[in-house]
Amino acid sequence: MFKHLFIPFLAVFGFSNTAEAQLGFSHEIGVIAGPVAFQSDYGQRYDLKTNLENSGIGIGIVHYMNFAYTADCNCYSPDTYFNDHFKLRSELSYNKTNLEHEGEWVAPERTTLDADQLRAMKGSTELTNLGMQLEYFPFSIRDFTARNGSLGPFVSLGAQFSYYNAEAHSSLGPLGSSITTFPKYLTPSDGRPYGFSTESNSVWSVVSSVGVRYKLSPLRDLMLDMRFQYFFSNWVDGLNPNPDIYKENRANDWLVWFNVGYIYYLQ
């Protein structure tokens, strides 16, 4: 599936190169990496330990259309507000998170079968994402580019298409029986026979970021980026207890990704 998403990314990159020839955009490429905190149906809601433990790592490659400069002459483009304050970002990224139940219901002093079932239940989810974001820089992109050591804060909004691979299992044995599985996960949910699923599927998400760039040199930037990604599905983590019965798990899955990036300006 990574190959299937990589081909459209190359198509987007190829389109942007064509746009360069026709419209004169300049380009930037980069790499990003950092920790991911996945907010899922595993663990206790609003529990800090759950949020810290259910974390993983993400990596990606990014491409920017920079409207402030014209590629064919290596000069400034027409001085409009859009050109000097917006960039279009394309991205192909991957992240994986291992998941388990944390919080008061699996505390060591709890010795019931329910607690044992929750402690034994583990999962993971892998995500391959392809999408675009429009980044807004409140300060001038030209001014930022002109001075080494300058800072360029930004916010962004966009959408991504993701392919996920979710897995759920238990050290007590195969999930799906009253011996191995916590009761609320045995109830049918959203067309599945249980409230858990080991499956691969695709999903759309909305993505929003806040970050800052630091100008290392005329052609190099360091980037810090905090991202919020909300999925239009509650199965991305492999768990979705019937939301009509278990209201505490009705929200869709989402994640927060803090990444560090290295950006290079193409001449």
MIGU-749011 format. One record per residue (C-alpha): residue number from 1; residue in three letters; x, z, y. Coordinates in nm, 4 decimals. Each point is the difference from the previous one (the first is absolute). Last residue first. Example, Ala and Ser with C-alpha at 12.3 -4.5 7.8 and 13.67 -1.06 7.14 Angstrom:
residues 2
    nr   rest         px         pz         py
     2    ser     1.3670     0.7140    -0.1060
     1    ala    -0.1370     0.0660    -0.3440
***
This chain:
residues 267
    nr   rest         px         pz         py
   267    gln     1.7391    -0.7075     2.6370
   266    leu    -0.1705     0.2400    -0.2415
   265    tyr    -0.0401     0.3581     0.1214
   264    tyr     0.0808     0.2645    -0.2621
   263    ile    -0.2155     0.3064    -0.0691
   262    tyr     0.1013     0.3078    -0.2020
   261    gly    -0.2879     0.2228    -0.0945
   260    val    -0.0719     0.3653    -0.0699
   259    asn    -0.3317     0.0859    -0.1570
   258    phe    -0.2594     0.2749     0.0040
   257    trp    -0.2948    -0.1017    -0.2165
   256    val    -0.3365     0.1750     0.0038
   255    leu    -0.2514    -0.0836    -0.2694
   254    trp    -0.3677    -0.0589    -0.0611
   253    asp    -0.2519     0.0183    -0.2836
   252    asn    -0.3724    -0.0222     0.0702
   251    ala    -0.1993     0.3130     0.0815
   250    arg    -0.2695     0.1245    -0.2416
   249    asn     0.2167     0.2523    -0.1833
   248    glu    -0.1467     0.3220     0.1423
   247    lys    -0.3518    -0.1387    -0.0533
   246    tyr     0.0190     0.0301    -0.3781
   245    ile    -0.3440    -0.1084    -0.1185
   244    asp    -0.0719    -0.3231     0.1884
   243    pro     0.3758    -0.0595     0.0293
   242    asn     0.0439    -0.0290    -0.3801
   241    pro     0.3603     0.1067    -0.0470
   240    asn     0.2361    -0.2758     0.1191
   239    leu     0.3518     0.0187    -0.1439
   238    gly     0.2452    -0.2851    -0.0727
   237    asp     0.1873     0.0422     0.3306
   236    val    -0.1266    -0.3325     0.1413
   235    trp    -0.3503     0.0710    -0.1320
   234    asn    -0.1618     0.1258     0.3218
   233    ser    -0.0171    -0.3447     0.1588
   232    phe     0.0111    -0.1506     0.3480
   231    phe     0.3494     0.1379     0.0489
   230    tyr     0.1203     0.1789     0.3144
   229    gln     0.3663    -0.0347     0.1004
   228    phe     0.1513     0.2275     0.2674
   227    arg     0.3551    -0.0823     0.1022
   226    met     0.2772     0.1908     0.1768
   225    asp     0.2810    -0.2335     0.1111
   224    leu     0.3601     0.0542     0.1074
   223    met     0.1915    -0.3191     0.0860
   222    leu     0.3690    -0.0735     0.0589
   221    asp     0.0586    -0.3239     0.1864
   220    arg     0.2650    -0.2737    -0.0188
   219    leu     0.0607    -0.3261     0.1899
   218    pro     0.0995     0.1199     0.3479
   217    ser     0.1393     0.3243    -0.1454
   216    leu    -0.1345     0.3289    -0.1341
   215    lys    -0.3298    -0.0073     0.1905
   214    tyr    -0.2197     0.2839    -0.1288
   213    arg    -0.3531    -0.0859    -0.1081
   212    val    -0.2928     0.2385    -0.0082
   211    gly    -0.3008     0.0659    -0.2149
   210    val    -0.3731     0.0339    -0.0413
   209    ser    -0.1735    -0.1842    -0.2783
   208    ser    -0.3459    -0.1109    -0.1137
   207    val    -0.0929    -0.1768    -0.3215
   206    val    -0.3410    -0.1023    -0.1342
   205    ser    -0.0242    -0.0597    -0.3726
   204    trp    -0.1161    -0.2638    -0.2450
   203    val     0.0118     0.0555    -0.3754
   202    ser     0.1238    -0.1678    -0.3158
   201    asn    -0.0132     0.1268    -0.3571
   200    ser     0.1993     0.1520    -0.2816
   199    glu    -0.1575     0.2744    -0.2096
   198    thr     0.0368     0.3362    -0.1656
   197    ser    -0.3268     0.1611     0.0987
   196    phe    -0.1399     0.3432     0.0723
   195    gly    -0.3525     0.1156     0.0817
   194    tyr    -0.1204    -0.1328    -0.3340
   193    pro    -0.1926    -0.2931    -0.1477
   192    arg     0.0759    -0.2142     0.3063
   191    gly    -0.2775    -0.1690     0.1990
   190    asp     0.0462     0.2164     0.3087
   189    ser     0.0312     0.3271    -0.1891
   188    pro    -0.0904     0.1192    -0.3504
   187    thr     0.0496     0.3795    -0.0406
   186    leu     0.3001     0.1063    -0.2109
   185    tyr     0.2181     0.0581     0.3090
   184    lys    -0.2247     0.2864     0.1125
   183    pro     0.0566     0.1836    -0.3282
   182    phe     0.3855     0.0271     0.0112
   181    thr     0.1328    -0.2121    -0.2863
   180    thr     0.2035     0.0849    -0.3091
   179    ile    -0.2373     0.1893    -0.2274
   178    ser    -0.3223    -0.1393     0.1469
   177    ser     0.1175    -0.3497    -0.0894
   176    gly     0.0803    -0.3034     0.2169
   175    leu     0.3738     0.0364     0.0627
   174    pro     0.2348    -0.0515    -0.2939
   173    gly     0.2027     0.3109    -0.0875
   172    leu     0.0848     0.3401     0.1481
   171    ser     0.2865    -0.1501     0.2050
   170    ser    -0.2618    -0.1900     0.1959
   169    his    -0.0190    -0.3546     0.1375
   168    ala    -0.0993    -0.2008     0.3062
   167    glu     0.1522    -0.3309     0.1170
   166    ala    -0.0639    -0.2147     0.3046
   165    asn     0.1459    -0.3466     0.0667
   164    tyr    -0.0869    -0.1224     0.3465
   163    tyr    -0.0026    -0.3422     0.1639
   162    ser    -0.0333     0.0199     0.3752
   161    phe    -0.1339    -0.2180     0.2800
   160    gln     0.0910     0.1401     0.3385
   159    ala    -0.1640     0.0276     0.3377
   158    gly     0.1151     0.0628     0.3557
   157    leu     0.0460     0.2421     0.2856
   156    ser     0.3146     0.0967     0.1853
   155    val     0.1492     0.2507     0.2414
   154    phe     0.3343    -0.0301     0.1746
   153    pro     0.2853     0.1921     0.1624
   152    gly     0.3043    -0.1972     0.1222
   151    leu     0.3059     0.2125     0.0692
   150    ser     0.3173    -0.1216     0.1732
   149    gly     0.3510     0.0590    -0.1326
   148    asn     0.1161    -0.3549     0.0665
   147    arg    -0.1843    -0.1482     0.2977
   146    ala    -0.1576    -0.3470     0.0408
   145    thr    -0.2236     0.0160    -0.3072
   144    phe    -0.2020     0.2945     0.1313
   143    asp    -0.0483    -0.1642     0.3408
   142    arg    -0.1209    -0.3201    -0.1653
   141    ile    -0.2387     0.1892    -0.2289
   140    ser    -0.1558     0.1632     0.3057
   139    phe    -0.1602     0.3382    -0.0590
   138    pro    -0.3323     0.0656    -0.1733
   137    phe     0.1248    -0.1834    -0.3129
   136    tyr    -0.2950    -0.1157    -0.2138
   135    glu     0.0527    -0.1099    -0.3589
   134    leu    -0.2449    -0.2341    -0.1733
   133    gln     0.0165     0.0639    -0.3720
   132    met     0.0135    -0.2339    -0.2982
   131    gly    -0.0345     0.0309    -0.3755
   130    leu     0.1368     0.0059    -0.3520
   129    asn     0.0135     0.3184    -0.2032
   128    thr     0.1220     0.0820    -0.3518
   127    leu    -0.1228     0.3407    -0.1071
   126    glu     0.0913     0.2158    -0.2987
   125    thr    -0.2106     0.3009    -0.0966
   124    ser     0.0787     0.2981    -0.2132
   123    gly    -0.1782     0.2593    -0.2069
   122    lys     0.0199     0.3400    -0.1614
   121    met    -0.2508     0.2329    -0.1680
   120    ala     0.1529     0.2943    -0.1866
   119    arg    -0.0439     0.2431     0.2907
   118    leu    -0.3644    -0.1057     0.0389
   117    gln    -0.0733     0.0461    -0.3703
   116    asp     0.1729     0.3398    -0.0090
   115    ala    -0.2030     0.1152     0.2994
   114    asp    -0.3258    -0.1066    -0.1661
   113    leu     0.1041     0.1659    -0.3273
   112    thr     0.0362     0.3284     0.1869
   111    thr     0.3325     0.1733     0.0699
   110    arg     0.0034     0.0184     0.3793
   109    glu     0.2842     0.2313     0.1022
   108    pro     0.2403    -0.2943     0.0229
   107    ala    -0.2064    -0.1698     0.2783
   106    val    -0.1692    -0.3221    -0.1155
   105    trp    -0.3274     0.0455     0.1902
   104    glu     0.1826     0.1506     0.3002
   103    gly     0.1926    -0.3140     0.0927
   102    glu     0.1666    -0.2918    -0.1770
   101    his    -0.1229    -0.2730    -0.2337
   100    glu     0.2414    -0.2815    -0.0735
    99    leu     0.1036    -0.3401     0.1375
    98    asn     0.3113    -0.2172    -0.0134
    97    thr     0.0158    -0.2440     0.2920
    96    lys     0.1331    -0.3561     0.0100
    95    asn     0.0519    -0.2278     0.2968
    94    tyr     0.0523    -0.3697     0.0625
    93    ser     0.0066    -0.2080     0.3166
    92    leu    -0.0437    -0.3545     0.1307
    91    glu    -0.0535    -0.0097     0.3743
    90    ser    -0.0943    -0.2249     0.2891
    89    arg     0.0213     0.1374     0.3550
    88    leu    -0.1351    -0.1665     0.3122
    87    lys     0.1556     0.1243     0.3247
    86    phe    -0.1703     0.1011     0.3239
    85    his     0.1003     0.1312     0.3438
    84    asp     0.1988    -0.2676     0.1854
    83    asn    -0.1735    -0.3076    -0.1431
    82    phe    -0.3451     0.1546     0.0399
    81    tyr     0.0585     0.1003     0.3624
    80    thr     0.1166    -0.3482     0.0930
    79    asp     0.3457    -0.1058     0.1205
    78    pro     0.0405    -0.3447    -0.1567
    77    ser     0.2619     0.0162    -0.2790
    76    tyr     0.3469     0.1351     0.0728
    75    cys     0.2994    -0.1961    -0.1277
    74    asn     0.1669    -0.0909    -0.3293
    73    cys    -0.0821    -0.3674     0.0740
    72    asp    -0.1812    -0.1009    -0.3208
    71    ala    -0.0806     0.3580    -0.0960
    70    thr    -0.2027     0.1005     0.3038
    69    tyr    -0.0017     0.3700     0.0712
    68    ala    -0.2661     0.2598     0.0838
    67    phe    -0.2327    -0.1147    -0.2786
    66    asn     0.1954     0.1677    -0.2806
    65    met    -0.1529    -0.0909    -0.3356
    64    tyr     0.1157     0.2711    -0.2342
    63    his     0.0949     0.0086    -0.3684
    62    val     0.0102     0.3023    -0.2272
    61    ile     0.1469     0.0876    -0.3386
    60    gly    -0.1112     0.3066    -0.1909
    59    ile     0.0768     0.3280    -0.1715
    58    gly    -0.2148     0.3021    -0.0844
    57    ile     0.0709     0.3347    -0.1611
    56    gly    -0.2209     0.2639    -0.1558
    55    ser    -0.2089     0.3030     0.0848
    54    asn    -0.2548     0.2098    -0.1823
    53    glu     0.2067     0.3195     0.0218
    52    leu    -0.0074     0.0324     0.3783
    51    asn    -0.3710    -0.0742     0.0428
    50    thr    -0.0931     0.2235    -0.2910
    49    lys     0.2184     0.2781     0.1393
    48    leu    -0.1707    -0.0291     0.3391
    47    asp    -0.3520     0.0368    -0.1419
    46    tyr    -0.2686    -0.1772     0.2053
    45    arg    -0.1928    -0.0861    -0.3197
    44    gln     0.1352     0.1507    -0.3177
    43    gly     0.1734    -0.2238    -0.2479
    42    tyr    -0.0398    -0.3612    -0.1065
    41    asp    -0.2821    -0.1872     0.1727
    40    ser     0.2515    -0.1766     0.2223
    39    gln     0.1945     0.0259     0.3250
    38    phe     0.3296    -0.1742    -0.0782
    37    ala     0.3040     0.1158     0.1992
    36    val     0.2581    -0.2810     0.0154
    35    pro     0.3715     0.0506     0.0713
    34    gly     0.2176    -0.2695     0.1597
    33    ala     0.1225    -0.3584     0.0070
    32    ile    -0.0081    -0.3000     0.2337
    31    val     0.1934    -0.3280     0.0102
    30    gly     0.0175    -0.2504     0.2831
    29    ile    -0.0598    -0.3438     0.1422
    28    glu    -0.0489    -0.1117     0.3599
    27    his    -0.1210    -0.3311     0.1362
    26    ser    -0.0293    -0.2062     0.3159
    25    phe    -0.3130    -0.1955     0.0854
    24    gly     0.0417    -0.3527     0.1368
    23    leu    -0.3446    -0.1515    -0.0564
    22    gln     0.0621    -0.2931    -0.2337
    21    ala     0.3376     0.0763    -0.1555
    20    glu    -0.0597     0.3725     0.0031
    19    ala    -0.3510    -0.0496    -0.1361
    18    thr     0.1527    -0.1832    -0.2941
    17    asn     0.2256     0.2995    -0.0558
    16    ser    -0.3059     0.2256     0.0221
    15    phe    -0.1790    -0.2124    -0.2599
    14    gly     0.2976     0.0275    -0.2316
    13    phe    -0.0044     0.3762     0.0349
    12    val    -0.3718     0.0044    -0.0784
    11    ala     0.0604    -0.2259    -0.2997
    10    leu     0.2889     0.2189    -0.1100
     9    phe    -0.2361     0.2973     0.0148
     8    pro    -0.2574    -0.1986    -0.1979
     7    ile     0.2642    -0.0521    -0.2731
     6    phe     0.1012     0.3666    -0.0041
     5    leu    -0.3544     0.1125    -0.0791
     4    his    -0.0199    -0.1979    -0.3254
     3    lys     0.3574     0.0976    -0.0889
     2    phe    -0.0847     0.3686     0.0438
     1    met    -0.2957    -0.0648    -0.2321
***
